């Protein structure tokens, strides 16, 4: 899946969630999440994207780009 970093950031901020909280909910490294939000990570395995979507309580399609 191709994560849409800016969409992840928008959803996270709309929920008043810090990057640290997203890290705690997903178990993913905060630096990794930050790089993803900034668009430095353009592909990720499906499981990581689903984990982020679950933590944000959105469908994966809300935080991914069409391939």
mmCIF file as Biopython writes it, N, C-alpha, C and O atoms, coordinates in Angstrom:
data_model
#
loop_
_atom_site.group_PDB
_atom_site.id
_atom_site.type_symbol
_atom_site.label_atom_id
_atom_site.label_alt_id
_atom_site.label_comp_id
_atom_site.label_asym_id
_atom_site.label_entity_id
_atom_site.label_seq_id
_atom_site.pdbx_PDB_ins_code
_atom_site.Cartn_x
_atom_site.Cartn_y
_atom_site.Cartn_z
_atom_site.occupancy
_atom_site.B_iso_or_equiv
_atom_site.auth_seq_id
_atom_site.auth_asym_id
_atom_site.pdbx_PDB_model_num
ATOM 1   N N  . UNK A ? 1  ? 0.845   -1.189 0.000  1.0 0.0 1  A 1 
ATOM 2   C CA . UNK A ? 1  ? 0.000   0.000  0.000  1.0 0.0 1  A 1 
ATOM 3   C C  . UNK A ? 1  ? 0.881   1.239  0.000  1.0 0.0 1  A 1 
ATOM 4   O O  . UNK A ? 1  ? 1.993   1.242  0.527  1.0 0.0 1  A 1 
ATOM 5   N N  . UNK A ? 2  ? 0.349   2.283  -0.605 1.0 0.0 2  A 1 
ATOM 6   C CA . UNK A ? 2  ? 1.061   3.551  -0.622 1.0 0.0 2  A 1 
ATOM 7   C C  . UNK A ? 2  ? 0.411   4.494  0.386  1.0 0.0 2  A 1 
ATOM 8   O O  . UNK A ? 2  ? -0.675  5.017  0.135  1.0 0.0 2  A 1 
ATOM 9   N N  . UNK A ? 3  ? 1.069   4.713  1.522  1.0 0.0 3  A 1 
ATOM 10  C CA . UNK A ? 3  ? 0.477   5.593  2.529  1.0 0.0 3  A 1 
ATOM 11  C C  . UNK A ? 3  ? 0.441   7.046  2.051  1.0 0.0 3  A 1 
ATOM 12  O O  . UNK A ? 3  ? 1.363   7.507  1.378  1.0 0.0 3  A 1 
ATOM 13  N N  . UNK A ? 4  ? -0.613  7.752  2.398  1.0 0.0 4  A 1 
ATOM 14  C CA . UNK A ? 4  ? -0.751  9.177  2.108  1.0 0.0 4  A 1 
ATOM 15  C C  . UNK A ? 4  ? -0.398  9.922  3.397  1.0 0.0 4  A 1 
ATOM 16  O O  . UNK A ? 4  ? -1.251  10.153 4.255  1.0 0.0 4  A 1 
ATOM 17  N N  . UNK A ? 5  ? 0.871   10.288 3.509  1.0 0.0 5  A 1 
ATOM 18  C CA . UNK A ? 5  ? 1.378   10.913 4.725  1.0 0.0 5  A 1 
ATOM 19  C C  . UNK A ? 5  ? 0.597   12.128 5.193  1.0 0.0 5  A 1 
ATOM 20  O O  . UNK A ? 5  ? 0.222   12.206 6.362  1.0 0.0 5  A 1 
ATOM 21  N N  . UNK A ? 6  ? 0.341   13.093 4.287  1.0 0.0 6  A 1 
ATOM 22  C CA . UNK A ? 6  ? -0.429  14.262 4.716  1.0 0.0 6  A 1 
ATOM 23  C C  . UNK A ? 6  ? -1.832  13.899 5.218  1.0 0.0 6  A 1 
ATOM 24  O O  . UNK A ? 6  ? -2.352  14.549 6.125  1.0 0.0 6  A 1 
ATOM 25  N N  . UNK A ? 7  ? -2.438  12.876 4.639  1.0 0.0 7  A 1 
ATOM 26  C CA . UNK A ? 7  ? -3.766  12.444 5.104  1.0 0.0 7  A 1 
ATOM 27  C C  . UNK A ? 7  ? -3.664  11.849 6.506  1.0 0.0 7  A 1 
ATOM 28  O O  . UNK A ? 7  ? -4.528  12.085 7.351  1.0 0.0 7  A 1 
ATOM 29  N N  . UNK A ? 8  ? -2.612  11.084 6.747  1.0 0.0 8  A 1 
ATOM 30  C CA . UNK A ? 8  ? -2.410  10.512 8.086  1.0 0.0 8  A 1 
ATOM 31  C C  . UNK A ? 8  ? -2.270  11.644 9.094  1.0 0.0 8  A 1 
ATOM 32  O O  . UNK A ? 8  ? -2.882  11.611 10.162 1.0 0.0 8  A 1 
ATOM 33  N N  . UNK A ? 9  ? -1.470  12.639 8.756  1.0 0.0 9  A 1 
ATOM 34  C CA . UNK A ? 9  ? -1.261  13.774 9.667  1.0 0.0 9  A 1 
ATOM 35  C C  . UNK A ? 9  ? -2.569  14.533 9.911  1.0 0.0 9  A 1 
ATOM 36  O O  . UNK A ? 9  ? -2.873  14.899 11.046 1.0 0.0 9  A 1 
ATOM 37  N N  . UNK A ? 10 ? -3.340  14.768 8.844  1.0 0.0 10 A 1 
ATOM 38  C CA . UNK A ? 10 ? -4.615  15.495 8.986  1.0 0.0 10 A 1 
ATOM 39  C C  . UNK A ? 10 ? -5.561  14.754 9.925  1.0 0.0 10 A 1 
ATOM 40  O O  . UNK A ? 10 ? -6.159  15.356 10.818 1.0 0.0 10 A 1 
ATOM 41  N N  . UNK A ? 11 ? -5.692  13.458 9.719  1.0 0.0 11 A 1 
ATOM 42  C CA . UNK A ? 11 ? -6.597  12.663 10.560 1.0 0.0 11 A 1 
ATOM 43  C C  . UNK A ? 11 ? -6.100  12.674 12.000 1.0 0.0 11 A 1 
ATOM 44  O O  . UNK A ? 11 ? -6.884  12.862 12.930 1.0 0.0 11 A 1 
ATOM 45  N N  . UNK A ? 12 ? -4.814  12.476 12.182 1.0 0.0 12 A 1 
ATOM 46  C CA . UNK A ? 12 ? -4.245  12.452 13.532 1.0 0.0 12 A 1 
ATOM 47  C C  . UNK A ? 12 ? -4.473  13.775 14.245 1.0 0.0 12 A 1 
ATOM 48  O O  . UNK A ? 12 ? -4.896  13.793 15.401 1.0 0.0 12 A 1 
ATOM 49  N N  . UNK A ? 13 ? -4.196  14.883 13.566 1.0 0.0 13 A 1 
ATOM 50  C CA . UNK A ? 13 ? -4.357  16.204 14.181 1.0 0.0 13 A 1 
ATOM 51  C C  . UNK A ? 13 ? -5.835  16.517 14.436 1.0 0.0 13 A 1 
ATOM 52  O O  . UNK A ? 13 ? -6.171  17.141 15.442 1.0 0.0 13 A 1 
ATOM 53  N N  . UNK A ? 14 ? -6.718  16.086 13.528 1.0 0.0 14 A 1 
ATOM 54  C CA . UNK A ? 14 ? -8.154  16.308 13.719 1.0 0.0 14 A 1 
ATOM 55  C C  . UNK A ? 14 ? -8.653  15.612 14.978 1.0 0.0 14 A 1 
ATOM 56  O O  . UNK A ? 14 ? -9.635  16.036 15.586 1.0 0.0 14 A 1 
ATOM 57  N N  . UNK A ? 15 ? -7.970  14.545 15.359 1.0 0.0 15 A 1 
ATOM 58  C CA . UNK A ? 15 ? -8.347  13.808 16.561 1.0 0.0 15 A 1 
ATOM 59  C C  . UNK A ? 15 ? -7.552  14.276 17.784 1.0 0.0 15 A 1 
ATOM 60  O O  . UNK A ? 15 ? -7.617  13.666 18.851 1.0 0.0 15 A 1 
ATOM 61  N N  . UNK A ? 16 ? -6.808  15.362 17.613 1.0 0.0 16 A 1 
ATOM 62  C CA . UNK A ? 16 ? -5.961  15.889 18.699 1.0 0.0 16 A 1 
ATOM 63  C C  . UNK A ? 16 ? -5.040  14.812 19.263 1.0 0.0 16 A 1 
ATOM 64  O O  . UNK A ? 16 ? -4.832  14.727 20.474 1.0 0.0 16 A 1 
ATOM 65  N N  . UNK A ? 17 ? -4.497  13.996 18.374 1.0 0.0 17 A 1 
ATOM 66  C CA . UNK A ? 17 ? -3.608  12.915 18.772 1.0 0.0 17 A 1 
ATOM 67  C C  . UNK A ? 17 ? -2.168  13.314 18.476 1.0 0.0 17 A 1 
ATOM 68  O O  . UNK A ? 17 ? -1.855  13.771 17.376 1.0 0.0 17 A 1 
ATOM 69  N N  . UNK A ? 18 ? -1.317  13.141 19.440 1.0 0.0 18 A 1 
ATOM 70  C CA . UNK A ? 18 ? 0.104   13.431 19.227 1.0 0.0 18 A 1 
ATOM 71  C C  . UNK A ? 18 ? 0.762   12.274 18.476 1.0 0.0 18 A 1 
ATOM 72  O O  . UNK A ? 18 ? 0.243   11.159 18.426 1.0 0.0 18 A 1 
ATOM 73  N N  . UNK A ? 19 ? 1.898   12.574 17.907 1.0 0.0 19 A 1 
ATOM 74  C CA . UNK A ? 19 ? 2.660   11.531 17.239 1.0 0.0 19 A 1 
ATOM 75  C C  . UNK A ? 19 ? 3.098   10.470 18.250 1.0 0.0 19 A 1 
ATOM 76  O O  . UNK A ? 19 ? 3.154   9.282  17.931 1.0 0.0 19 A 1 
ATOM 77  N N  . UNK A ? 20 ? 3.401   10.905 19.447 1.0 0.0 20 A 1 
ATOM 78  C CA . UNK A ? 20 ? 3.781   9.970  20.511 1.0 0.0 20 A 1 
ATOM 79  C C  . UNK A ? 20 ? 2.623   9.016  20.836 1.0 0.0 20 A 1 
ATOM 80  O O  . UNK A ? 20 ? 2.842   7.822  21.043 1.0 0.0 20 A 1 
ATOM 81  N N  . UNK A ? 21 ? 1.405   9.538  20.879 1.0 0.0 21 A 1 
ATOM 82  C CA . UNK A ? 21 ? 0.240   8.687  21.151 1.0 0.0 21 A 1 
ATOM 83  C C  . UNK A ? 21 ? 0.036   7.686  20.012 1.0 0.0 21 A 1 
ATOM 84  O O  . UNK A ? 21 ? -0.271  6.520  20.257 1.0 0.0 21 A 1 
ATOM 85  N N  . UNK A ? 22 ? 0.206   8.143  18.769 1.0 0.0 22 A 1 
ATOM 86  C CA . UNK A ? 22 ? 0.081   7.229  17.632 1.0 0.0 22 A 1 
ATOM 87  C C  . UNK A ? 22 ? 1.148   6.139  17.737 1.0 0.0 22 A 1 
ATOM 88  O O  . UNK A ? 22 ? 0.881   4.975  17.435 1.0 0.0 22 A 1 
ATOM 89  N N  . UNK A ? 23 ? 2.330   6.507  18.155 1.0 0.0 23 A 1 
ATOM 90  C CA . UNK A ? 23 ? 3.396   5.531  18.356 1.0 0.0 23 A 1 
ATOM 91  C C  . UNK A ? 23 ? 2.973   4.492  19.392 1.0 0.0 23 A 1 
ATOM 92  O O  . UNK A ? 23 ? 3.157   3.293  19.183 1.0 0.0 23 A 1 
ATOM 93  N N  . UNK A ? 24 ? 2.415   4.945  20.491 1.0 0.0 24 A 1 
ATOM 94  C CA . UNK A ? 24 ? 1.983   4.028  21.550 1.0 0.0 24 A 1 
ATOM 95  C C  . UNK A ? 24 ? 0.873   3.097  21.081 1.0 0.0 24 A 1 
ATOM 96  O O  . UNK A ? 24 ? 0.853   1.918  21.437 1.0 0.0 24 A 1 
ATOM 97  N N  . UNK A ? 25 ? -0.050  3.625  20.283 1.0 0.0 25 A 1 
ATOM 98  C CA . UNK A ? 25 ? -1.173  2.823  19.811 1.0 0.0 25 A 1 
ATOM 99  C C  . UNK A ? 25 ? -0.768  1.802  18.752 1.0 0.0 25 A 1 
ATOM 100 O O  . UNK A ? 25 ? -1.359  0.726  18.663 1.0 0.0 25 A 1 
ATOM 101 N N  . UNK A ? 26 ? 0.236   2.139  17.955 1.0 0.0 26 A 1 
ATOM 102 C CA . UNK A ? 26 ? 0.626   1.272  16.847 1.0 0.0 26 A 1 
ATOM 103 C C  . UNK A ? 26 ? 1.830   0.394  17.148 1.0 0.0 26 A 1 
ATOM 104 O O  . UNK A ? 26 ? 1.998   -0.669 16.550 1.0 0.0 26 A 1 
ATOM 105 N N  . UNK A ? 27 ? 2.668   0.843  18.080 1.0 0.0 27 A 1 
ATOM 106 C CA . UNK A ? 27 ? 3.907   0.123  18.325 1.0 0.0 27 A 1 
ATOM 107 C C  . UNK A ? 27 ? 4.980   0.417  17.298 1.0 0.0 27 A 1 
ATOM 108 O O  . UNK A ? 27 ? 6.046   -0.198 17.315 1.0 0.0 27 A 1 
ATOM 109 N N  . UNK A ? 28 ? 4.704   1.359  16.398 1.0 0.0 28 A 1 
ATOM 110 C CA . UNK A ? 28 ? 5.675   1.741  15.365 1.0 0.0 28 A 1 
ATOM 111 C C  . UNK A ? 28 ? 6.560   2.872  15.879 1.0 0.0 28 A 1 
ATOM 112 O O  . UNK A ? 28 ? 6.135   3.677  16.708 1.0 0.0 28 A 1 
ATOM 113 N N  . UNK A ? 29 ? 7.774   2.924  15.388 1.0 0.0 29 A 1 
ATOM 114 C CA . UNK A ? 29 ? 8.732   3.944  15.779 1.0 0.0 29 A 1 
ATOM 115 C C  . UNK A ? 29 ? 8.222   5.336  15.418 1.0 0.0 29 A 1 
ATOM 116 O O  . UNK A ? 29 ? 7.701   5.540  14.322 1.0 0.0 29 A 1 
ATOM 117 N N  . UNK A ? 30 ? 8.371   6.295  16.335 1.0 0.0 30 A 1 
ATOM 118 C CA . UNK A ? 30 ? 7.881   7.657  16.107 1.0 0.0 30 A 1 
ATOM 119 C C  . UNK A ? 30 ? 8.586   8.302  14.916 1.0 0.0 30 A 1 
ATOM 120 O O  . UNK A ? 30 ? 7.954   9.008  14.130 1.0 0.0 30 A 1 
ATOM 121 N N  . UNK A ? 31 ? 9.888   8.064  14.777 1.0 0.0 31 A 1 
ATOM 122 C CA . UNK A ? 31 ? 10.634  8.600  13.637 1.0 0.0 31 A 1 
ATOM 123 C C  . UNK A ? 31 ? 10.092  8.065  12.322 1.0 0.0 31 A 1 
ATOM 124 O O  . UNK A ? 31 ? 9.976   8.800  11.342 1.0 0.0 31 A 1 
ATOM 125 N N  . UNK A ? 32 ? 9.763   6.779  12.307 1.0 0.0 32 A 1 
ATOM 126 C CA . UNK A ? 32 ? 9.180   6.156  11.119 1.0 0.0 32 A 1 
ATOM 127 C C  . UNK A ? 32 ? 7.848   6.818  10.783 1.0 0.0 32 A 1 
ATOM 128 O O  . UNK A ? 32 ? 7.589   7.155  9.628  1.0 0.0 32 A 1 
ATOM 129 N N  . UNK A ? 33 ? 7.008   7.002  11.796 1.0 0.0 33 A 1 
ATOM 130 C CA . UNK A ? 33 ? 5.703   7.633  11.577 1.0 0.0 33 A 1 
ATOM 131 C C  . UNK A ? 33 ? 5.865   9.061  11.073 1.0 0.0 33 A 1 
ATOM 132 O O  . UNK A ? 33 ? 5.133   9.492  10.182 1.0 0.0 33 A 1 
ATOM 133 N N  . UNK A ? 34 ? 6.811   9.791  11.634 1.0 0.0 34 A 1 
ATOM 134 C CA . UNK A ? 34 ? 7.058   11.162 11.215 1.0 0.0 34 A 1 
ATOM 135 C C  . UNK A ? 34 ? 7.513   11.210 9.762  1.0 0.0 34 A 1 
ATOM 136 O O  . UNK A ? 34 ? 7.040   12.042 8.988  1.0 0.0 34 A 1 
ATOM 137 N N  . UNK A ? 35 ? 8.430   10.321 9.390  1.0 0.0 35 A 1 
ATOM 138 C CA . UNK A ? 35 ? 8.898   10.276 7.999  1.0 0.0 35 A 1 
ATOM 139 C C  . UNK A ? 35 ? 7.756   9.913  7.059  1.0 0.0 35 A 1 
ATOM 140 O O  . UNK A ? 35 ? 7.673   10.431 5.946  1.0 0.0 35 A 1 
ATOM 141 N N  . UNK A ? 36 ? 6.885   9.030  7.506  1.0 0.0 36 A 1 
ATOM 142 C CA . UNK A ? 36 ? 5.748   8.651  6.678  1.0 0.0 36 A 1 
ATOM 143 C C  . UNK A ? 36 ? 4.825   9.850  6.471  1.0 0.0 36 A 1 
ATOM 144 O O  . UNK A ? 36 ? 4.391   10.110 5.349  1.0 0.0 36 A 1 
ATOM 145 N N  . UNK A ? 37 ? 4.524   10.578 7.542  1.0 0.0 37 A 1 
ATOM 146 C CA . UNK A ? 37 ? 3.641   11.745 7.426  1.0 0.0 37 A 1 
ATOM 147 C C  . UNK A ? 37 ? 4.235   12.814 6.502  1.0 0.0 37 A 1 
ATOM 148 O O  . UNK A ? 37 ? 3.500   13.515 5.807  1.0 0.0 37 A 1 
ATOM 149 N N  . UNK A ? 38 ? 5.544   12.935 6.497  1.0 0.0 38 A 1 
ATOM 150 C CA . UNK A ? 38 ? 6.199   13.939 5.653  1.0 0.0 38 A 1 
ATOM 151 C C  . UNK A ? 38 ? 6.400   13.468 4.215  1.0 0.0 38 A 1 
ATOM 152 O O  . UNK A ? 38 ? 6.913   14.212 3.380  1.0 0.0 38 A 1 
ATOM 153 N N  . UNK A ? 39 ? 5.995   12.234 3.929  1.0 0.0 39 A 1 
ATOM 154 C CA . UNK A ? 39 ? 6.079   11.728 2.567  1.0 0.0 39 A 1 
ATOM 155 C C  . UNK A ? 39 ? 7.409   11.109 2.206  1.0 0.0 39 A 1 
ATOM 156 O O  . UNK A ? 39 ? 7.659   10.836 1.032  1.0 0.0 39 A 1 
ATOM 157 N N  . UNK A ? 40 ? 8.268   10.881 3.182  1.0 0.0 40 A 1 
ATOM 158 C CA . UNK A ? 40 ? 9.567   10.278 2.908  1.0 0.0 40 A 1 
ATOM 159 C C  . UNK A ? 40 ? 9.472   8.763  2.760  1.0 0.0 40 A 1 
ATOM 160 O O  . UNK A ? 40 ? 10.358  8.136  2.179  1.0 0.0 40 A 1 
ATOM 161 N N  . UNK A ? 41 ? 8.418   8.186  3.275  1.0 0.0 41 A 1 
ATOM 162 C CA . UNK A ? 41 ? 8.176   6.749  3.111  1.0 0.0 41 A 1 
ATOM 163 C C  . UNK A ? 41 ? 6.978   6.616  2.182  1.0 0.0 41 A 1 
ATOM 164 O O  . UNK A ? 41 ? 5.846   6.922  2.558  1.0 0.0 41 A 1 
ATOM 165 N N  . UNK A ? 42 ? 7.238   6.163  0.986  1.0 0.0 42 A 1 
ATOM 166 C CA . UNK A ? 42 ? 6.205   6.132  -0.052 1.0 0.0 42 A 1 
ATOM 167 C C  . UNK A ? 42 ? 5.496   4.792  -0.170 1.0 0.0 42 A 1 
ATOM 168 O O  . UNK A ? 42 ? 4.406   4.715  -0.737 1.0 0.0 42 A 1 
ATOM 169 N N  . UNK A ? 43 ? 6.101   3.742  0.358  1.0 0.0 43 A 1 
ATOM 170 C CA . UNK A ? 43 ? 5.444   2.435  0.361  1.0 0.0 43 A 1 
ATOM 171 C C  . UNK A ? 43 ? 5.626   1.814  1.739  1.0 0.0 43 A 1 
ATOM 172 O O  . UNK A ? 43 ? 6.617   2.066  2.425  1.0 0.0 43 A 1 
ATOM 173 N N  . UNK A ? 44 ? 4.682   1.023  2.120  1.0 0.0 44 A 1 
ATOM 174 C CA . UNK A ? 44 ? 4.741   0.344  3.406  1.0 0.0 44 A 1 
ATOM 175 C C  . UNK A ? 44 ? 3.962   -0.950 3.266  1.0 0.0 44 A 1 
ATOM 176 O O  . UNK A ? 44 ? 3.078   -1.076 2.419  1.0 0.0 44 A 1 
ATOM 177 N N  . UNK A ? 45 ? 4.306   -1.904 4.112  1.0 0.0 45 A 1 
ATOM 178 C CA . UNK A ? 45 ? 3.552   -3.153 4.013  1.0 0.0 45 A 1 
ATOM 179 C C  . UNK A ? 45 ? 2.122   -2.918 4.495  1.0 0.0 45 A 1 
ATOM 180 O O  . UNK A ? 45 ? 1.852   -2.038 5.311  1.0 0.0 45 A 1 
ATOM 181 N N  . UNK A ? 46 ? 1.239   -3.720 3.971  1.0 0.0 46 A 1 
ATOM 182 C CA . UNK A ? 46 ? -0.191  -3.554 4.239  1.0 0.0 46 A 1 
ATOM 183 C C  . UNK A ? 46 ? -0.513  -3.585 5.724  1.0 0.0 46 A 1 
ATOM 184 O O  . UNK A ? 46 ? -1.378  -2.845 6.194  1.0 0.0 46 A 1 
ATOM 185 N N  . UNK A ? 47 ? 0.182   -4.443 6.462  1.0 0.0 47 A 1 
ATOM 186 C CA . UNK A ? 47 ? -0.108  -4.586 7.889  1.0 0.0 47 A 1 
ATOM 187 C C  . UNK A ? 47 ? 0.176   -3.294 8.656  1.0 0.0 47 A 1 
ATOM 188 O O  . UNK A ? 47 ? -0.591  -2.929 9.548  1.0 0.0 47 A 1 
ATOM 189 N N  . UNK A ? 48 ? 1.251   -2.606 8.329  1.0 0.0 48 A 1 
ATOM 190 C CA . UNK A ? 48 ? 1.565   -1.343 9.007  1.0 0.0 48 A 1 
ATOM 191 C C  . UNK A ? 48 ? 0.502   -0.290 8.711  1.0 0.0 48 A 1 
ATOM 192 O O  . UNK A ? 48 ? 0.079   0.441  9.606  1.0 0.0 48 A 1 
ATOM 193 N N  . UNK A ? 49 ? 0.077   -0.218 7.460  1.0 0.0 49 A 1 
ATOM 194 C CA . UNK A ? 49 ? -0.956  0.758  7.105  1.0 0.0 49 A 1 
ATOM 195 C C  . UNK A ? 49 ? -2.259  0.431  7.830  1.0 0.0 49 A 1 
ATOM 196 O O  . UNK A ? 49 ? -2.939  1.332  8.323  1.0 0.0 49 A 1 
ATOM 197 N N  . UNK A ? 50 ? -2.607  -0.843 7.897  1.0 0.0 50 A 1 
ATOM 198 C CA . UNK A ? 50 ? -3.828  -1.244 8.624  1.0 0.0 50 A 1 
ATOM 199 C C  . UNK A ? 50 ? -3.712  -0.919 10.110 1.0 0.0 50 A 1 
ATOM 200 O O  . UNK A ? 50 ? -4.688  -0.504 10.735 1.0 0.0 50 A 1 
ATOM 201 N N  . UNK A ? 51 ? -2.532  -1.104 10.670 1.0 0.0 51 A 1 
ATOM 202 C CA . UNK A ? 51 ? -2.306  -0.801 12.086 1.0 0.0 51 A 1 
ATOM 203 C C  . UNK A ? 51 ? -2.523  0.690  12.345 1.0 0.0 51 A 1 
ATOM 204 O O  . UNK A ? 51 ? -3.158  1.064  13.332 1.0 0.0 51 A 1 
ATOM 205 N N  . UNK A ? 52 ? -2.004  1.530  11.472 1.0 0.0 52 A 1 
ATOM 206 C CA . UNK A ? 52 ? -2.175  2.984  11.616 1.0 0.0 52 A 1 
ATOM 207 C C  . UNK A ? 52 ? -3.641  3.349  11.450 1.0 0.0 52 A 1 
ATOM 208 O O  . UNK A ? 52 ? -4.176  4.144  12.222 1.0 0.0 52 A 1 
ATOM 209 N N  . UNK A ? 53 ? -4.294  2.773  10.445 1.0 0.0 53 A 1 
ATOM 210 C CA . UNK A ? 53 ? -5.718  3.055  10.213 1.0 0.0 53 A 1 
ATOM 211 C C  . UNK A ? 53 ? -6.551  2.646  11.426 1.0 0.0 53 A 1 
ATOM 212 O O  . UNK A ? 53 ? -7.453  3.377  11.833 1.0 0.0 53 A 1 
ATOM 213 N N  . UNK A ? 54 ? -6.254  1.492  11.998 1.0 0.0 54 A 1 
ATOM 214 C CA . UNK A ? 54 ? -6.992  1.042  13.183 1.0 0.0 54 A 1 
ATOM 215 C C  . UNK A ? 54 ? -6.782  1.996  14.352 1.0 0.0 54 A 1 
ATOM 216 O O  . UNK A ? 54 ? -7.728  2.324  15.069 1.0 0.0 54 A 1 
ATOM 217 N N  . UNK A ? 55 ? -5.551  2.440  14.544 1.0 0.0 55 A 1 
ATOM 218 C CA . UNK A ? 55 ? -5.262  3.369  15.644 1.0 0.0 55 A 1 
ATOM 219 C C  . UNK A ? 55 ? -6.000  4.693  15.454 1.0 0.0 55 A 1 
ATOM 220 O O  . UNK A ? 55 ? -6.436  5.316  16.422 1.0 0.0 55 A 1 
ATOM 221 N N  . UNK A ? 56 ? -6.133  5.117  14.188 1.0 0.0 56 A 1 
ATOM 222 C CA . UNK A ? 56 ? -6.828  6.375  13.881 1.0 0.0 56 A 1 
ATOM 223 C C  . UNK A ? 56 ? -8.339  6.172  13.733 1.0 0.0 56 A 1 
ATOM 224 O O  . UNK A ? 56 ? -9.090  7.136  13.581 1.0 0.0 56 A 1 
ATOM 225 N N  . UNK A ? 57 ? -8.772  4.922  13.777 1.0 0.0 57 A 1 
ATOM 226 C CA . UNK A ? 57 ? -10.182 4.558  13.640 1.0 0.0 57 A 1 
ATOM 227 C C  . UNK A ? 57 ? -10.770 5.022  12.310 1.0 0.0 57 A 1 
ATOM 228 O O  . UNK A ? 57 ? -11.865 5.581  12.253 1.0 0.0 57 A 1 
ATOM 229 N N  . UNK A ? 58 ? -10.007 4.772  11.240 1.0 0.0 58 A 1 
ATOM 230 C CA . UNK A ? 58 ? -10.473 5.057  9.883  1.0 0.0 58 A 1 
ATOM 231 C C  . UNK A ? 58 ? -10.197 3.831  9.017  1.0 0.0 58 A 1 
ATOM 232 O O  . UNK A ? 58 ? -9.440  2.943  9.410  1.0 0.0 58 A 1 
ATOM 233 N N  . UNK A ? 59 ? -10.808 3.790  7.852  1.0 0.0 59 A 1 
ATOM 234 C CA . UNK A ? 59 ? -10.536 2.719  6.900  1.0 0.0 59 A 1 
ATOM 235 C C  . UNK A ? 59 ? -9.183  2.985  6.247  1.0 0.0 59 A 1 
ATOM 236 O O  . UNK A ? 59 ? -8.800  4.142  6.074  1.0 0.0 59 A 1 
ATOM 237 N N  . UNK A ? 60 ? -8.454  1.929  5.883  1.0 0.0 60 A 1 
ATOM 238 C CA . UNK A ? 60 ? -7.160  2.132  5.231  1.0 0.0 60 A 1 
ATOM 239 C C  . UNK A ? 60 ? -7.234  3.036  3.994  1.0 0.0 60 A 1 
ATOM 240 O O  . UNK A ? 60 ? -6.283  3.761  3.703  1.0 0.0 60 A 1 
ATOM 241 N N  . UNK A ? 61 ? -8.341  2.996  3.276  1.0 0.0 61 A 1 
ATOM 242 C CA . UNK A ? 61 ? -8.480  3.834  2.076  1.0 0.0 61 A 1 
ATOM 243 C C  . UNK A ? 61 ? -8.402  5.318  2.400  1.0 0.0 61 A 1 
ATOM 244 O O  . UNK A ? 61 ? -8.059  6.120  1.532  1.0 0.0 61 A 1 
ATOM 245 N N  . UNK A ? 62 ? -8.715  5.696  3.632  1.0 0.0 62 A 1 
ATOM 246 C CA . UNK A ? 62 ? -8.678  7.103  4.025  1.0 0.0 62 A 1 
ATOM 247 C C  . UNK A ? 62 ? -7.258  7.629  4.180  1.0 0.0 62 A 1 
ATOM 248 O O  . UNK A ? 62 ? -7.034  8.839  4.192  1.0 0.0 62 A 1 
ATOM 249 N N  . UNK A ? 63 ? -6.298  6.711  4.298  1.0 0.0 63 A 1 
ATOM 250 C CA . UNK A ? 63 ? -4.907  7.154  4.522  1.0 0.0 63 A 1 
ATOM 251 C C  . UNK A ? 63 ? -3.937  6.562  3.511  1.0 0.0 63 A 1 
ATOM 252 O O  . UNK A ? 63 ? -2.732  6.508  3.760  1.0 0.0 63 A 1 
ATOM 253 N N  . UNK A ? 64 ? -4.464  6.111  2.355  1.0 0.0 64 A 1 
ATOM 254 C CA . UNK A ? 64 ? -3.606  5.557  1.300  1.0 0.0 64 A 1 
ATOM 255 C C  . UNK A ? 64 ? -3.885  6.260  -0.014 1.0 0.0 64 A 1 
ATOM 256 O O  . UNK A ? 64 ? -4.909  6.918  -0.198 1.0 0.0 64 A 1 
ATOM 257 N N  . UNK A ? 65 ? -2.940  6.094  -0.917 1.0 0.0 65 A 1 
ATOM 258 C CA . UNK A ? 65 ? -3.071  6.632  -2.268 1.0 0.0 65 A 1 
ATOM 259 C C  . UNK A ? 65 ? -3.334  5.486  -3.214 1.0 0.0 65 A 1 
ATOM 260 O O  . UNK A ? 65 ? -2.912  4.356  -2.973 1.0 0.0 65 A 1 
ATOM 261 N N  . UNK A ? 66 ? -4.036  5.783  -4.295 1.0 0.0 66 A 1 
ATOM 262 C CA . UNK A ? 66 ? -4.245  4.783  -5.331 1.0 0.0 66 A 1 
ATOM 263 C C  . UNK A ? 66 ? -2.909  4.480  -5.998 1.0 0.0 66 A 1 
ATOM 264 O O  . UNK A ? 66 ? -2.088  5.375  -6.200 1.0 0.0 66 A 1 
ATOM 265 N N  . UNK A ? 67 ? -2.703  3.231  -6.331 1.0 0.0 67 A 1 
ATOM 266 C CA . UNK A ? 67 ? -1.453  2.853  -6.994 1.0 0.0 67 A 1 
ATOM 267 C C  . UNK A ? 67 ? -1.604  2.956  -8.491 1.0 0.0 67 A 1 
ATOM 268 O O  . UNK A ? 67 ? -0.657  2.678  -9.228 1.0 0.0 67 A 1 
#
